[in-house]
Amino acid sequence: MYVLNHNPIRKYYIVRNTNRLILQYKKDFPGEVKELKYRLLLMILKVLFFEKDKKINLYICTEDTVILKKINLVN
């Protein structure tokens, strides 16, 4: 497993764009959406366990909490 210590702003855009893809294509491509959800969860776990500046990075990764709830990634 490798950890990419991206800038928090870049992480925000990765998460935001992934959420938009999930919302737009969840009905048409359920297999790919499942993979995208898995990657988001993996990114959050990597931040928790391996990255520096966990507080700001976790905040950035969970910025779109409302969207994450809509796609059932977070209860």
N, CA, C and O of each residue as an XYZ file, in Angstrom:
300
protein
N       0.846     -1.167      0.000
C       0.000      0.000      0.000
C       0.893      1.232      0.000
O       1.906      1.271      0.699
N       0.528      2.209     -0.763
C       1.290      3.442     -0.815
C       0.395      4.609     -0.420
O      -0.819      4.577     -0.624
N       1.008      5.625      0.142
C       0.278      6.793      0.603
C       0.767      8.004     -0.180
O       1.964      8.287     -0.227
N      -0.156      8.698     -0.779
C       0.182      9.925     -1.500
C      -0.162     11.102     -0.607
O      -1.336     11.358     -0.339
N       0.835     11.805     -0.154
C       0.605     12.941      0.724
C       0.282     14.185     -0.102
O       1.095     15.100     -0.240
N      -0.936     14.183     -0.646
C      -1.367     15.318     -1.454
C      -1.643     16.526     -0.573
O      -1.935     16.410      0.617
N      -1.541     17.671     -1.195
C      -1.946     18.921     -0.586
C      -3.427     18.806     -0.208
O      -4.198     18.219     -0.967
N      -3.848     19.351      0.943
C      -5.263     19.257      1.338
C      -6.241     19.815      0.303
O      -7.353     19.305      0.161
N      -5.836     20.843     -0.406
C      -6.724     21.394     -1.438
C      -6.915     20.393     -2.571
O      -8.019     20.249     -3.097
N      -5.855     19.711     -2.942
C      -5.976     18.694     -3.986
C      -6.869     17.549     -3.513
O      -7.683     17.031     -4.278
N      -6.711     17.158     -2.247
C      -7.577     16.107     -1.694
C      -9.037     16.519     -1.747
O      -9.906     15.717     -2.088
N      -9.304     17.777     -1.409
C     -10.681     18.266     -1.450
C     -11.275     18.083     -2.847
O     -12.396     17.595     -2.987
N     -10.531     18.468     -3.868
C     -11.041     18.354     -5.233
C     -11.182     16.897     -5.674
O     -12.105     16.562     -6.416
N     -10.284     16.043     -5.227
C     -10.422     14.612     -5.541
C     -11.724     14.078     -4.954
O     -12.487     13.399     -5.641
N     -11.975     14.385     -3.684
C     -13.193     13.914     -3.018
C     -14.433     14.535     -3.649
O     -15.414     13.838     -3.906
N     -14.395     15.832     -3.898
C     -15.544     16.513     -4.494
C     -15.893     15.946     -5.862
O     -17.059     15.670     -6.143
N     -14.896     15.773     -6.703
C     -15.152     15.265     -8.053
C     -15.601     13.812     -8.027
O     -16.444     13.408     -8.828
N     -15.048     13.029     -7.119
C     -15.483     11.638     -6.991
C     -16.936     11.581     -6.547
O     -17.711     10.778     -7.064
N     -17.312     12.425     -5.594
C     -18.708     12.464     -5.149
C     -19.647     12.838     -6.292
O     -20.731     12.269     -6.424
N     -19.236     13.779     -7.101
C     -20.076     14.168     -8.247
C     -20.227     13.031     -9.245
O     -21.313     12.819     -9.785
N     -19.152     12.303     -9.492
C     -19.236     11.139    -10.382
C     -20.186     10.090     -9.823
O     -20.994      9.516    -10.552
N     -20.079      9.848     -8.524
C     -20.938      8.848     -7.887
C     -22.402      9.242     -8.013
O     -23.239      8.420     -8.389
N     -22.711     10.479     -7.706
C     -24.104     10.917     -7.788
C     -24.632     10.887     -9.218
O     -25.794     10.550     -9.444
N     -23.797     11.230    -10.169
C     -24.249     11.297    -11.557
C     -24.422      9.909    -12.183
O     -25.328      9.710    -12.992
N     -23.574      8.959    -11.824
C     -23.564      7.674    -12.530
C     -23.953      6.470    -11.679
O     -23.741      5.331    -12.095
N     -24.524      6.704    -10.484
C     -24.808      5.578     -9.594
C     -25.827      4.592    -10.174
O     -25.756      3.400     -9.875
N     -26.751      5.048    -10.976
C     -27.753      4.151    -11.565
C     -27.220      3.447    -12.815
O     -27.554      2.289    -13.066
N     -26.407      4.132    -13.584
C     -25.927      3.585    -14.853
C     -24.747      2.626    -14.686
O     -24.621      1.659    -15.436
N     -23.885      2.893    -13.707
C     -22.672      2.098    -13.528
C     -22.477      1.717    -12.060
O     -21.562      2.223    -11.411
N     -23.324      0.835    -11.531
C     -23.235      0.518    -10.095
C     -21.919     -0.139     -9.690
O     -21.459      0.072     -8.568
N     -21.309     -0.913    -10.551
C     -20.036     -1.557    -10.219
C     -18.916     -0.544    -10.070
O     -18.111     -0.627     -9.142
N     -18.867      0.403    -10.977
C     -17.831      1.434    -10.912
C     -18.053      2.359     -9.723
O     -17.096      2.810     -9.094
N     -19.316      2.641     -9.416
C     -19.639      3.490     -8.266
C     -19.193      2.806     -6.971
O     -18.688      3.459     -6.058
N     -19.380      1.509     -6.902
C     -18.930      0.764     -5.723
C     -17.410      0.891     -5.570
O     -16.908      1.061     -4.458
N     -16.692      0.809     -6.669
C     -15.236      0.968     -6.644
C     -14.840      2.370     -6.194
O     -13.898      2.526     -5.417
N     -15.551      3.395     -6.676
C     -15.256      4.771     -6.272
C     -15.497      4.973     -4.770
O     -14.713      5.641     -4.096
N     -16.585      4.392     -4.251
C     -16.858      4.477     -2.818
C     -15.744      3.816     -2.021
O     -15.309      4.335     -0.994
N     -15.286      2.664     -2.505
C     -14.193      1.951     -1.841
C     -12.928      2.807     -1.827
O     -12.234      2.864     -0.812
N     -12.628      3.461     -2.924
C     -11.430      4.305     -2.995
C     -11.512      5.496     -2.056
O     -10.512      5.884     -1.451
N     -12.714      6.085     -1.931
C     -12.881      7.185     -0.985
C     -12.649      6.720      0.447
O     -11.959      7.377      1.226
N     -13.231      5.589      0.774
C     -13.047      5.042      2.114
C     -11.585      4.724      2.371
O     -11.074      4.995      3.458
N     -10.913      4.160      1.398
C      -9.486      3.848      1.530
C      -8.663      5.119      1.717
O      -7.713      5.131      2.501
N      -9.015      6.185      1.008
C      -8.303      7.448      1.167
C      -8.431      7.962      2.604
O      -7.452      8.418      3.194
N      -9.634      7.884      3.157
C      -9.859      8.336      4.525
C      -9.071      7.484      5.511
O      -8.495      8.016      6.460
N      -9.036      6.169      5.304
C      -8.276      5.293      6.190
C      -6.777      5.562      6.104
O      -6.078      5.521      7.117
N      -6.287      5.833      4.910
C      -4.863      6.156      4.756
C      -4.513      7.437      5.500
O      -3.457      7.536      6.124
N      -5.408      8.414      5.427
C      -5.177      9.662      6.158
C      -5.123      9.367      7.654
O      -4.239      9.854      8.359
N      -6.073      8.566      8.131
C      -6.129      8.241      9.558
C      -4.865      7.562     10.064
O      -4.383      7.877     11.153
N      -4.337      6.655      9.300
C      -3.243      5.820      9.796
C      -1.845      6.247      9.365
O      -0.880      5.949     10.068
N      -1.703      6.927      8.245
C      -0.362      7.118      7.703
C       0.070      8.556      7.454
O       1.270      8.824      7.398
N      -0.850      9.478      7.306
C      -0.452     10.807      6.883
C      -0.214     11.761      8.047
O      -0.742     11.588      9.146
N       0.595     12.765      7.765
C       0.796     13.850      8.711
C      -0.383     14.806      8.584
O      -1.139     14.745      7.615
N      -0.531     15.668      9.544
C      -1.614     16.660      9.534
C      -2.978     15.993      9.361
O      -3.766     16.378      8.497
N      -3.240     15.001     10.184
C      -4.479     14.237     10.086
C      -5.717     15.117     10.225
O      -6.705     14.927      9.516
N      -5.657     16.068     11.129
C      -6.838     16.884     11.417
C      -7.326     17.642     10.176
O      -8.503     17.562      9.825
N      -6.448     18.357      9.530
C      -6.860     19.130      8.349
C      -7.218     18.206      7.188
O      -8.171     18.478      6.458
N      -6.478     17.134      7.009
C      -6.765     16.217      5.904
C      -8.087     15.490      6.101
O      -8.823     15.289      5.135
N      -8.404     15.090      7.331
C      -9.694     14.447      7.575
C     -10.836     15.432      7.375
O     -11.883     15.075      6.835
N     -10.639     16.649      7.800
C     -11.670     17.666      7.581
C     -11.920     17.847      6.093
O     -13.069     17.907      5.653
N     -10.858     17.933      5.329
C     -10.982     18.100      3.883
C     -11.667     16.890      3.252
O     -12.533     17.051      2.391
N     -11.293     15.691      3.667
C     -11.874     14.472      3.075
C     -13.347     14.318      3.422
O     -14.088     13.687      2.668
N     -13.788     14.875      4.539
C     -15.183     14.718      4.942
C     -15.967     16.014      4.790
O     -17.045     16.154      5.369
N     -15.450     16.946      4.032
C     -16.097     18.245      3.810
C     -17.509     18.083      3.252
O     -18.423     18.791      3.675
N     -17.691     17.191      2.340
C     -18.999     17.001      1.697
C     -19.809     15.929      2.419
O     -20.253     14.962      1.799
N     -19.999     16.094      3.714
C     -20.702     15.085      4.506
C     -22.110     14.854      3.993
O     -22.585     13.719      3.990
N     -22.779     15.893      3.565
C     -24.148     15.748      3.066
C     -24.161     14.862      1.829
O     -25.021     13.990      1.702
N     -23.230     15.071      0.929
C     -23.165     14.258     -0.282
C     -22.818     12.818      0.066
O     -23.393     11.889     -0.500
N     -21.881     12.624      0.992
C     -21.514     11.264      1.385
C     -22.712     10.535      1.983
O     -22.871      9.334      1.765
N     -23.552     11.235      2.730
C     -24.744     10.600      3.283
C     -25.712     10.205      2.172
O     -26.368      9.167      2.257
N     -25.802     11.029      1.137
C     -26.710     10.731      0.023
C     -26.312      9.450     -0.710
O     -27.175      8.740     -1.225
N     -25.011      9.152     -0.761
C     -24.562      7.959     -1.490
C     -24.355      6.775     -0.547
O     -23.805      5.743     -0.934
N     -24.809      6.946      0.705
C     -24.749      5.885      1.704
C     -23.337      5.401      2.002
O     -23.138      4.219      2.283
N     -22.368      6.282      1.946
C     -21.004      5.907      2.318
C     -20.813      6.116      3.823
O     -20.057      5.391      4.468
N     -21.504      7.108      4.365
C     -21.448      7.401      5.785
C     -22.875      7.337      6.309
O     -23.788      7.873      5.681
N     -23.078      6.690      7.447
C     -24.432      6.573      8.015
C     -24.879      7.837      8.678
O     -25.991      7.900      9.202
